[in-house]
Amino acid sequence: MAQIEELKAMQAQPYRVFAYNHRDDSWSEHMLPTPDAKALQAISIAIGIRVDKVLQLMRFDEKDNGAARAAILDLMDTLREDGEKGAKS
């Protein structure tokens, strides 16, 4: 769920676009106040996929005794801790 919130926040954050100029053999970049349409489309698709996966897991978990949800939450905690350790290094 936190990843969904991060993706939603990305829709309103500044976005760097870049392109390669073959004639000059150089890269150019520009900061936009928000992502362009193509980036917004990719972010929206990612949000849709994440939401769908969460809903599938919730439906699966309803059929089971909660073990799937507990395992996913444990995995998310482990990944979050590993990410925090990596950020501190």
Biopython code that builds the backbone (N, CA, C, O; Angstrom):
import numpy as np
from Bio.PDB.StructureBuilder import StructureBuilder

atoms = [
    (1, "MET", "N", (0.814, -1.183, 0.000)),
    (1, "MET", "CA", (0.000, 0.000, 0.000)),
    (1, "MET", "C", (0.868, 1.261, 0.000)),
    (1, "MET", "O", (0.495, 2.270, -0.599)),
    (2, "ALA", "N", (2.008, 1.207, 0.662)),
    (2, "ALA", "CA", (2.895, 2.370, 0.703)),
    (2, "ALA", "C", (3.416, 2.685, -0.698)),
    (2, "ALA", "O", (3.601, 3.851, -1.048)),
    (3, "GLN", "N", (3.651, 1.647, -1.493)),
    (3, "GLN", "CA", (4.122, 1.870, -2.864)),
    (3, "GLN", "C", (3.073, 2.588, -3.686)),
    (3, "GLN", "O", (3.407, 3.418, -4.532)),
    (4, "ILE", "N", (1.810, 2.281, -3.448)),
    (4, "ILE", "CA", (0.730, 2.960, -4.163)),
    (4, "ILE", "C", (0.739, 4.442, -3.801)),
    (4, "ILE", "O", (0.598, 5.298, -4.675)),
    (5, "GLU", "N", (0.903, 4.743, -2.526)),
    (5, "GLU", "CA", (0.952, 6.141, -2.080)),
    (5, "GLU", "C", (2.153, 6.866, -2.692)),
    (5, "GLU", "O", (2.039, 8.026, -3.089)),
    (6, "GLU", "N", (3.301, 6.191, -2.771)),
    (6, "GLU", "CA", (4.482, 6.789, -3.387)),
    (6, "GLU", "C", (4.237, 7.093, -4.860)),
    (6, "GLU", "O", (4.617, 8.154, -5.356)),
    (7, "LEU", "N", (3.599, 6.153, -5.553)),
    (7, "LEU", "CA", (3.294, 6.371, -6.969)),
    (7, "LEU", "C", (2.323, 7.532, -7.149)),
    (7, "LEU", "O", (2.474, 8.346, -8.060)),
    (8, "LYS", "N", (1.321, 7.598, -6.269)),
    (8, "LYS", "CA", (0.364, 8.704, -6.350)),
    (8, "LYS", "C", (1.069, 10.048, -6.119)),
    (8, "LYS", "O", (0.757, 11.035, -6.784)),
    (9, "ALA", "N", (2.004, 10.081, -5.192)),
    (9, "ALA", "CA", (2.741, 11.314, -4.907)),
    (9, "ALA", "C", (3.612, 11.726, -6.095)),
    (9, "ALA", "O", (3.811, 12.916, -6.339)),
    (10, "MET", "N", (4.129, 10.739, -6.832)),
    (10, "MET", "CA", (4.967, 11.036, -7.998)),
    (10, "MET", "C", (4.215, 11.827, -9.058)),
    (10, "MET", "O", (4.833, 12.542, -9.847)),
    (11, "GLN", "N", (2.894, 11.710, -9.086)),
    (11, "GLN", "CA", (2.104, 12.404, -10.092)),
    (11, "GLN", "C", (2.146, 13.921, -9.931)),
    (11, "GLN", "O", (1.840, 14.647, -10.877)),
    (12, "ALA", "N", (2.517, 14.408, -8.759)),
    (12, "ALA", "CA", (2.530, 15.844, -8.508)),
    (12, "ALA", "C", (3.939, 16.390, -8.272)),
    (12, "ALA", "O", (4.101, 17.577, -7.988)),
    (13, "GLN", "N", (4.948, 15.546, -8.385)),
    (13, "GLN", "CA", (6.322, 15.976, -8.128)),
    (13, "GLN", "C", (6.998, 16.432, -9.419)),
    (13, "GLN", "O", (6.576, 16.052, -10.510)),
    (14, "PRO", "N", (8.050, 17.250, -9.296)),
    (14, "PRO", "CA", (8.820, 17.633, -10.489)),
    (14, "PRO", "C", (9.359, 16.394, -11.197)),
    (14, "PRO", "O", (9.630, 15.372, -10.566)),
    (15, "TYR", "N", (9.508, 16.499, -12.504)),
    (15, "TYR", "CA", (9.893, 15.347, -13.323)),
    (15, "TYR", "C", (10.970, 15.768, -14.319)),
    (15, "TYR", "O", (10.823, 16.767, -15.024)),
    (16, "ARG", "N", (12.040, 15.004, -14.368)),
    (16, "ARG", "CA", (13.142, 15.305, -15.287)),
    (16, "ARG", "C", (12.933, 14.543, -16.597)),
    (16, "ARG", "O", (12.754, 13.325, -16.597)),
    (17, "VAL", "N", (12.958, 15.270, -17.702)),
    (17, "VAL", "CA", (12.892, 14.636, -19.023)),
    (17, "VAL", "C", (14.239, 14.858, -19.701)),
    (17, "VAL", "O", (14.919, 15.853, -19.453)),
    (18, "PHE", "N", (14.609, 13.920, -20.557)),
    (18, "PHE", "CA", (15.885, 14.043, -21.235)),
    (18, "PHE", "C", (15.793, 13.420, -22.616)),
    (18, "PHE", "O", (14.930, 12.585, -22.884)),
    (19, "ALA", "N", (16.696, 13.840, -23.484)),
    (19, "ALA", "CA", (16.736, 13.316, -24.853)),
    (19, "ALA", "C", (18.177, 13.364, -25.354)),
    (19, "ALA", "O", (18.986, 14.177, -24.906)),
    (20, "TYR", "N", (18.466, 12.485, -26.279)),
    (20, "TYR", "CA", (19.795, 12.433, -26.871)),
    (20, "TYR", "C", (19.753, 13.087, -28.241)),
    (20, "TYR", "O", (18.915, 12.741, -29.073)),
    (21, "ASN", "N", (20.657, 14.035, -28.481)),
    (21, "ASN", "CA", (20.763, 14.720, -29.766)),
    (21, "ASN", "C", (21.888, 14.060, -30.553)),
    (21, "ASN", "O", (23.064, 14.223, -30.229)),
    (22, "HIS", "N", (21.515, 13.316, -31.587)),
    (22, "HIS", "CA", (22.508, 12.570, -32.367)),
    (22, "HIS", "C", (23.427, 13.494, -33.161)),
    (22, "HIS", "O", (24.604, 13.186, -33.345)),
    (23, "ARG", "N", (22.903, 14.618, -33.630)),
    (23, "ARG", "CA", (23.733, 15.539, -34.431)),
    (23, "ARG", "C", (24.873, 16.125, -33.595)),
    (23, "ARG", "O", (26.018, 16.191, -34.040)),
    (24, "ASP", "N", (24.534, 16.548, -32.376)),
    (24, "ASP", "CA", (25.539, 17.170, -31.511)),
    (24, "ASP", "C", (26.240, 16.167, -30.606)),
    (24, "ASP", "O", (27.194, 16.513, -29.910)),
    (25, "ASP", "N", (25.770, 14.933, -30.615)),
    (25, "ASP", "CA", (26.302, 13.893, -29.746)),
    (25, "ASP", "C", (26.265, 14.353, -28.284)),
    (25, "ASP", "O", (27.262, 14.293, -27.564)),
    (26, "SER", "N", (25.069, 14.816, -27.873)),
    (26, "SER", "CA", (24.929, 15.315, -26.506)),
    (26, "SER", "C", (23.535, 14.998, -25.962)),
    (26, "SER", "O", (22.593, 14.731, -26.709)),
    (27, "TRP", "N", (23.447, 15.039, -24.656)),
    (27, "TRP", "CA", (22.177, 14.838, -23.980)),
    (27, "TRP", "C", (21.636, 16.190, -23.548)),
    (27, "TRP", "O", (22.399, 17.084, -23.182)),
    (28, "SER", "N", (20.335, 16.336, -23.590)),
    (28, "SER", "CA", (19.702, 17.534, -23.034)),
    (28, "SER", "C", (18.646, 17.088, -22.036)),
    (28, "SER", "O", (18.015, 16.044, -22.198)),
    (29, "GLU", "N", (18.468, 17.896, -21.009)),
    (29, "GLU", "CA", (17.474, 17.553, -19.996)),
    (29, "GLU", "C", (16.741, 18.815, -19.560)),
    (29, "GLU", "O", (17.230, 19.935, -19.709)),
    (30, "HIS", "N", (15.560, 18.591, -19.020)),
    (30, "HIS", "CA", (14.717, 19.701, -18.593)),
    (30, "HIS", "C", (13.846, 19.219, -17.438)),
    (30, "HIS", "O", (13.372, 18.083, -17.445)),
    (31, "MET", "N", (13.639, 20.077, -16.454)),
    (31, "MET", "CA", (12.762, 19.740, -15.322)),
    (31, "MET", "C", (11.368, 20.293, -15.605)),
    (31, "MET", "O", (11.200, 21.470, -15.923)),
    (32, "LEU", "N", (10.377, 19.419, -15.481)),
    (32, "LEU", "CA", (8.980, 19.818, -15.618)),
    (32, "LEU", "C", (8.359, 19.898, -14.229)),
    (32, "LEU", "O", (8.780, 19.171, -13.329)),
    (33, "PRO", "N", (7.371, 20.761, -14.037)),
    (33, "PRO", "CA", (6.741, 20.861, -12.715)),
    (33, "PRO", "C", (6.022, 19.575, -12.303)),
    (33, "PRO", "O", (5.943, 19.252, -11.117)),
    (34, "THR", "N", (5.503, 18.848, -13.285)),
    (34, "THR", "CA", (4.859, 17.550, -13.054)),
    (34, "THR", "C", (5.226, 16.633, -14.212)),
    (34, "THR", "O", (5.675, 17.112, -15.254)),
    (35, "PRO", "N", (5.045, 15.331, -14.053)),
    (35, "PRO", "CA", (5.368, 14.414, -15.151)),
    (35, "PRO", "C", (4.563, 14.712, -16.415)),
    (35, "PRO", "O", (3.429, 15.188, -16.347)),
    (36, "ASP", "N", (5.165, 14.426, -17.563)),
    (36, "ASP", "CA", (4.454, 14.602, -18.821)),
    (36, "ASP", "C", (3.413, 13.488, -18.997)),
    (36, "ASP", "O", (3.316, 12.581, -18.171)),
    (37, "ALA", "N", (2.648, 13.570, -20.072)),
    (37, "ALA", "CA", (1.543, 12.625, -20.288)),
    (37, "ALA", "C", (2.026, 11.180, -20.350)),
    (37, "ALA", "O", (1.377, 10.290, -19.799)),
    (38, "LYS", "N", (3.138, 10.937, -21.003)),
    (38, "LYS", "CA", (3.646, 9.570, -21.124)),
    (38, "LYS", "C", (4.050, 9.017, -19.760)),
    (38, "LYS", "O", (3.754, 7.864, -19.448)),
    (39, "ALA", "N", (4.719, 9.827, -18.949)),
    (39, "ALA", "CA", (5.114, 9.387, -17.612)),
    (39, "ALA", "C", (3.884, 9.189, -16.730)),
    (39, "ALA", "O", (3.830, 8.237, -15.952)),
    (40, "LEU", "N", (2.892, 10.081, -16.843)),
    (40, "LEU", "CA", (1.663, 9.927, -16.065)),
    (40, "LEU", "C", (0.950, 8.634, -16.434)),
    (40, "LEU", "O", (0.376, 7.965, -15.574)),
    (41, "GLN", "N", (0.990, 8.284, -17.716)),
    (41, "GLN", "CA", (0.375, 7.041, -18.153)),
    (41, "GLN", "C", (1.082, 5.851, -17.503)),
    (41, "GLN", "O", (0.426, 4.937, -17.003)),
    (42, "ALA", "N", (2.409, 5.859, -17.508)),
    (42, "ALA", "CA", (3.176, 4.760, -16.905)),
    (42, "ALA", "C", (2.910, 4.680, -15.401)),
    (42, "ALA", "O", (2.761, 3.587, -14.855)),
    (43, "ILE", "N", (2.852, 5.824, -14.737)),
    (43, "ILE", "CA", (2.578, 5.835, -13.296)),
    (43, "ILE", "C", (1.179, 5.299, -13.029)),
    (43, "ILE", "O", (0.982, 4.508, -12.107)),
    (44, "SER", "N", (0.203, 5.725, -13.833)),
    (44, "SER", "CA", (-1.174, 5.264, -13.658)),
    (44, "SER", "C", (-1.292, 3.760, -13.863)),
    (44, "SER", "O", (-2.014, 3.085, -13.128)),
    (45, "ILE", "N", (-0.593, 3.239, -14.847)),
    (45, "ILE", "CA", (-0.603, 1.791, -15.090)),
    (45, "ILE", "C", (0.011, 1.064, -13.895)),
    (45, "ILE", "O", (-0.514, 0.042, -13.455)),
    (46, "ALA", "N", (1.117, 1.587, -13.371)),
    (46, "ALA", "CA", (1.758, 0.969, -12.206)),
    (46, "ALA", "C", (0.825, 0.980, -10.995)),
    (46, "ALA", "O", (0.757, 0.000, -10.254)),
    (47, "ILE", "N", (0.106, 2.089, -10.792)),
    (47, "ILE", "CA", (-0.853, 2.161, -9.685)),
    (47, "ILE", "C", (-1.943, 1.115, -9.881)),
    (47, "ILE", "O", (-2.313, 0.411, -8.941)),
    (48, "GLY", "N", (-2.454, 1.015, -11.101)),
    (48, "GLY", "CA", (-3.505, 0.038, -11.394)),
    (48, "GLY", "C", (-3.059, -1.386, -11.124)),
    (48, "GLY", "O", (-3.811, -2.183, -10.563)),
    (49, "ILE", "N", (-1.845, -1.705, -11.518)),
    (49, "ILE", "CA", (-1.316, -3.053, -11.290)),
    (49, "ILE", "C", (-1.171, -3.321, -9.798)),
    (49, "ILE", "O", (-1.543, -4.393, -9.319)),
    (50, "ARG", "N", (-0.632, -2.354, -9.064)),
    (50, "ARG", "CA", (-0.467, -2.534, -7.613)),
    (50, "ARG", "C", (-1.809, -2.721, -6.920)),
    (50, "ARG", "O", (-1.959, -3.607, -6.079)),
    (51, "VAL", "N", (-2.786, -1.887, -7.272)),
    (51, "VAL", "CA", (-4.112, -1.997, -6.655)),
    (51, "VAL", "C", (-4.719, -3.356, -6.972)),
    (51, "VAL", "O", (-5.292, -4.000, -6.093)),
    (52, "ASP", "N", (-4.598, -3.799, -8.224)),
    (52, "ASP", "CA", (-5.132, -5.094, -8.617)),
    (52, "ASP", "C", (-4.489, -6.220, -7.810)),
    (52, "ASP", "O", (-5.179, -7.130, -7.350)),
    (53, "LYS", "N", (-3.179, -6.160, -7.639)),
    (53, "LYS", "CA", (-2.477, -7.207, -6.875)),
    (53, "LYS", "C", (-2.931, -7.203, -5.418)),
    (53, "LYS", "O", (-3.129, -8.266, -4.830)),
    (54, "VAL", "N", (-3.097, -6.022, -4.833)),
    (54, "VAL", "CA", (-3.560, -5.951, -3.444)),
    (54, "VAL", "C", (-4.954, -6.549, -3.329)),
    (54, "VAL", "O", (-5.227, -7.308, -2.399)),
    (55, "LEU", "N", (-5.841, -6.215, -4.266)),
    (55, "LEU", "CA", (-7.203, -6.758, -4.231)),
    (55, "LEU", "C", (-7.204, -8.275, -4.411)),
    (55, "LEU", "O", (-7.964, -8.979, -3.746)),
    (56, "GLN", "N", (-6.363, -8.777, -5.302)),
    (56, "GLN", "CA", (-6.263, -10.229, -5.489)),
    (56, "GLN", "C", (-5.794, -10.905, -4.208)),
    (56, "GLN", "O", (-6.327, -11.944, -3.818)),
    (57, "LEU", "N", (-4.801, -10.316, -3.555)),
    (57, "LEU", "CA", (-4.296, -10.894, -2.312)),
    (57, "LEU", "C", (-5.351, -10.847, -1.209)),
    (57, "LEU", "O", (-5.461, -11.778, -0.411)),
    (58, "MET", "N", (-6.116, -9.776, -1.165)),
    (58, "MET", "CA", (-7.166, -9.676, -0.157)),
    (58, "MET", "C", (-8.237, -10.740, -0.386)),
    (58, "MET", "O", (-8.706, -11.364, 0.565)),
    (59, "ARG", "N", (-8.626, -10.949, -1.651)),
    (59, "ARG", "CA", (-9.612, -11.990, -1.958)),
    (59, "ARG", "C", (-9.058, -13.368, -1.616)),
    (59, "ARG", "O", (-9.765, -14.202, -1.050)),
    (60, "PHE", "N", (-7.800, -13.608, -1.958)),
    (60, "PHE", "CA", (-7.156, -14.885, -1.630)),
    (60, "PHE", "C", (-7.110, -15.084, -0.125)),
    (60, "PHE", "O", (-7.366, -16.177, 0.379)),
    (61, "ASP", "N", (-6.783, -14.021, 0.580)),
    (61, "ASP", "CA", (-6.663, -14.082, 2.029)),
    (61, "ASP", "C", (-8.009, -14.354, 2.697)),
    (61, "ASP", "O", (-8.059, -15.026, 3.727)),
    (62, "GLU", "N", (-9.097, -13.842, 2.127)),
    (62, "GLU", "CA", (-10.424, -14.096, 2.696)),
    (62, "GLU", "C", (-10.763, -15.583, 2.656)),
    (62, "GLU", "O", (-11.422, -16.100, 3.558)),
    (63, "LYS", "N", (-10.313, -16.261, 1.614)),
    (63, "LYS", "CA", (-10.583, -17.687, 1.475)),
    (63, "LYS", "C", (-9.739, -18.501, 2.459)),
    (63, "LYS", "O", (-10.146, -19.574, 2.905)),
    (64, "ASP", "N", (-8.576, -17.981, 2.784)),
    (64, "ASP", "CA", (-7.641, -18.693, 3.649)),
    (64, "ASP", "C", (-7.826, -18.192, 5.076)),
    (64, "ASP", "O", (-8.825, -17.534, 5.367)),
    (65, "ASN", "N", (-6.919, -18.477, 5.940)),
    (65, "ASN", "CA", (-7.042, -18.084, 7.339)),
    (65, "ASN", "C", (-6.195, -16.868, 7.696)),
    (65, "ASN", "O", (-5.930, -16.626, 8.874)),
    (66, "GLY", "N", (-5.774, -16.113, 6.715)),
    (66, "GLY", "CA", (-4.968, -14.923, 6.990)),
    (66, "GLY", "C", (-3.482, -15.159, 6.872)),
    (66, "GLY", "O", (-2.698, -14.226, 7.050)),
    (67, "ALA", "N", (-3.070, -16.377, 6.576)),
    (67, "ALA", "CA", (-1.646, -16.689, 6.493)),
    (67, "ALA", "C", (-0.976, -15.927, 5.353)),
    (67, "ALA", "O", (0.160, -15.474, 5.495)),
    (68, "ALA", "N", (-1.672, -15.782, 4.217)),
    (68, "ALA", "CA", (-1.082, -15.080, 3.079)),
    (68, "ALA", "C", (-0.835, -13.622, 3.427)),
    (68, "ALA", "O", (0.222, -13.075, 3.114)),
    (69, "ARG", "N", (-1.798, -13.000, 4.067)),
    (69, "ARG", "CA", (-1.651, -11.584, 4.441)),
    (69, "ARG", "C", (-0.508, -11.415, 5.428)),
    (69, "ARG", "O", (0.289, -10.485, 5.303)),
    (70, "ALA", "N", (-0.425, -12.294, 6.394)),
    (70, "ALA", "CA", (0.650, -12.223, 7.386)),
    (70, "ALA", "C", (2.010, -12.392, 6.728)),
    (70, "ALA", "O", (2.964, -11.699, 7.083)),
    (71, "ALA", "N", (2.104, -13.304, 5.773)),
    (71, "ALA", "CA", (3.373, -13.528, 5.080)),
    (71, "ALA", "C", (3.763, -12.305, 4.255)),
    (71, "ALA", "O", (4.935, -11.932, 4.209)),
    (72, "ILE", "N", (2.791, -11.688, 3.612)),
    (72, "ILE", "CA", (3.071, -10.496, 2.801)),
    (72, "ILE", "C", (3.506, -9.341, 3.687)),
    (72, "ILE", "O", (4.460, -8.635, 3.360)),
    (73, "LEU", "N", (2.822, -9.140, 4.799)),
    (73, "LEU", "CA", (3.201, -8.063, 5.720)),
    (73, "LEU", "C", (4.601, -8.294, 6.282)),
    (73, "LEU", "O", (5.372, -7.348, 6.443)),
    (74, "ASP", "N", (4.931, -9.546, 6.580)),
    (74, "ASP", "CA", (6.264, -9.871, 7.061)),
    (74, "ASP", "C", (7.307, -9.573, 5.993)),
    (74, "ASP", "O", (8.366, -9.018, 6.288)),
    (75, "LEU", "N", (7.005, -9.943, 4.753)),
    (75, "LEU", "CA", (7.913, -9.667, 3.638)),
    (75, "LEU", "C", (8.099, -8.171, 3.454)),
    (75, "LEU", "O", (9.223, -7.710, 3.254)),
    (76, "MET", "N", (7.007, -7.398, 3.518)),
    (76, "MET", "CA", (7.090, -5.949, 3.355)),
    (76, "MET", "C", (7.947, -5.335, 4.455)),
    (76, "MET", "O", (8.750, -4.442, 4.184)),
    (77, "ASP", "N", (7.789, -5.802, 5.696)),
    (77, "ASP", "CA", (8.605, -5.298, 6.802)),
    (77, "ASP", "C", (10.081, -5.587, 6.563)),
    (77, "ASP", "O", (10.933, -4.729, 6.794)),
    (78, "THR", "N", (10.381, -6.794, 6.101)),
    (78, "THR", "CA", (11.762, -7.175, 5.826)),
    (78, "THR", "C", (12.350, -6.312, 4.722)),
    (78, "THR", "O", (13.479, -5.835, 4.841)),
    (79, "LEU", "N", (11.592, -6.106, 3.644)),
    (79, "LEU", "CA", (12.067, -5.269, 2.538)),
    (79, "LEU", "C", (12.280, -3.833, 2.994)),
    (79, "LEU", "O", (13.259, -3.200, 2.600)),
    (80, "ARG", "N", (11.378, -3.310, 3.819)),
    (80, "ARG", "CA", (11.503, -1.943, 4.320)),
    (80, "ARG", "C", (12.766, -1.816, 5.173)),
    (80, "ARG", "O", (13.512, -0.846, 5.037)),
    (81, "GLU", "N", (13.006, -2.796, 6.051)),
    (81, "GLU", "CA", (14.200, -2.770, 6.896)),
    (81, "GLU", "C", (15.467, -2.851, 6.052)),
    (81, "GLU", "O", (16.434, -2.136, 6.314)),
    (82, "ASP", "N", (15.466, -3.715, 5.046)),
    (82, "ASP", "CA", (16.629, -3.834, 4.163)),
    (82, "ASP", "C", (16.867, -2.525, 3.407)),
    (82, "ASP", "O", (18.010, -2.109, 3.222)),
    (83, "GLY", "N", (15.785, -1.883, 2.974)),
    (83, "GLY", "CA", (15.910, -0.606, 2.277)),
    (83, "GLY", "C", (16.468, 0.479, 3.168)),
    (83, "GLY", "O", (17.284, 1.289, 2.729)),
    (84, "GLU", "N", (16.036, 0.502, 4.416)),
    (84, "GLU", "CA", (16.546, 1.499, 5.362)),
    (84, "GLU", "C", (18.024, 1.254, 5.664)),
    (84, "GLU", "O", (18.799, 2.200, 5.800)),
    (85, "LYS", "N", (18.406, -0.009, 5.767)),
    (85, "LYS", "CA", (19.820, -0.334, 6.007)),
    (85, "LYS", "C", (20.659, 0.109, 4.820)),
    (85, "LYS", "O", (21.752, 0.648, 4.996)),
    (86, "GLY", "N", (20.154, -0.116, 3.605)),
    (86, "GLY", "CA", (20.882, 0.278, 2.405)),
    (86, "GLY", "C", (21.002, 1.778, 2.279)),
    (86, "GLY", "O", (22.023, 2.274, 1.801)),
    (87, "ALA", "N", (19.982, 2.516, 2.696)),
    (87, "ALA", "CA", (20.013, 3.967, 2.608)),
    (87, "ALA", "C", (21.020, 4.568, 3.594)),
    (87, "ALA", "O", (21.608, 5.616, 3.331)),
    (88, "LYS", "N", (21.208, 3.895, 4.723)),
    (88, "LYS", "CA", (22.129, 4.383, 5.735)),
    (88, "LYS", "C", (23.586, 4.100, 5.366)),
    (88, "LYS", "O", (24.498, 4.769, 5.852)),
    (89, "SER", "N", (23.796, 3.108, 4.506)),
    (89, "SER", "CA", (25.179, 2.727, 4.138)),
    (89, "SER", "C", (25.831, 3.753, 3.269)),
    (89, "SER", "O", (26.985, 3.585, 2.876)),
]
sb = StructureBuilder()
sb.init_structure("model")
sb.init_model(0)
sb.init_chain("A")
sb.init_seg("    ")
for serial, (resi, resn, name, xyz) in enumerate(atoms, 1):
    if name == "N":
        sb.init_residue(resn, " ", resi, " ")
    sb.init_atom(name, np.array(xyz, "f"), 0.0, 1.0, " ", f" {name:<3s}", serial, name[0])
structure = sb.get_structure()
